[in-house]
Amino acid sequence: MMSAAALLSTALVFLYITQSCSFICVGFTSPSSPIPMMQRRNSHTMYTQARVDYSAANEYIQAHYNISQYFQHNDCIETIHDGRRLQESYHNEREMLKENGLAIVASPMPKTQIIWSERDSVQQCYLPELERIINKLFPEKIIHSSFWNPMMRGESLEISRQRDQLLHTPTANIASLVHIDTDVGAYDSIEEFLAIIDNNRVQNDSLASSSSVIEDVTDDIVSGRKRFAILNFWRNTGETPVTQAPLSIYSSRYDGDVAFPDAAPNVVDSKWYMFPKATMDEVIVFYQYDRERDQPSDLWHCAIEVEEKESDSVHRRKSFDIRALIVFDDEVSDNNDRFSPGRTHPVLSFEESGCFCDKQAAKRTGGEGK
């Protein structure tokens, strides 16, 4: 049985290294003049419609927060909008991410091969590229970054049971159930959450010290009230663009000064997006948590079934994702702090939550994925 801590970290999921690994740097465009809001509204272009299964998310929220039917339906057909068209209405990826919580970033693969199944290869050849992307997306000062929970996913993969995950990247199937990766606010303390990162960390020497994440940032977050965020970096690792089971992401909007789990998303303003035919030279970045309440985050997501337009053949999806903790040198104000001591906590204890997730996962197949 997985530990309660490990289950909470994926609470809504059903759940030869070469010397040269350089990526080609792609610059972001700089803003010139404001883009009219009406133009952005007109950029919400429908790409397709797809069945979306909210049942697992509703079950989790009902059990943990005693909120009945957080999402209006357990299963329904949703309009999926074109994320690429929306991003075209912004000057750069940074603006897109800030306003919507998601973006797609150009990231050409290096000439030397990354062996996604080998953690050393990911550490040496891929993490420096993600560091570059983080620095471009966040020009403000960053005082700490850590990567954790690398995962290879695919329609033909199963949840790995290997004991040597310090050397090899874990594997999992995709998931068609709506979920978020980590319910950060559900942890009793920041140390409890940071211990999950420490236990699943892929260390990049240029980003993090050799000390534990707990030692590095606990004081900054607790005493310094520093802003911290969790982002997911998702990449197609297949040789062809994704045409089957693409990642779809729900950009959540709320009425008033609230966020998950204190309110359900506004169904009119919140929208599902996908980035059609994502290639191996792109990275999809999306928020899974931000301490600042006014930043769109906790983005629900899942794999959806679509028939890609003008697709001559169907290739099984292969992808790689990894999460990043980013701590900023910005103090969060009282009225914008989602990690205050008075935040909403689950009604279930840590142990009860673990038992619930065990039972919930046992009812479903497909394992953990996106």
Disulfide bonds with the S-S distance in Angstrom:
Cys21-Cys125 2.03
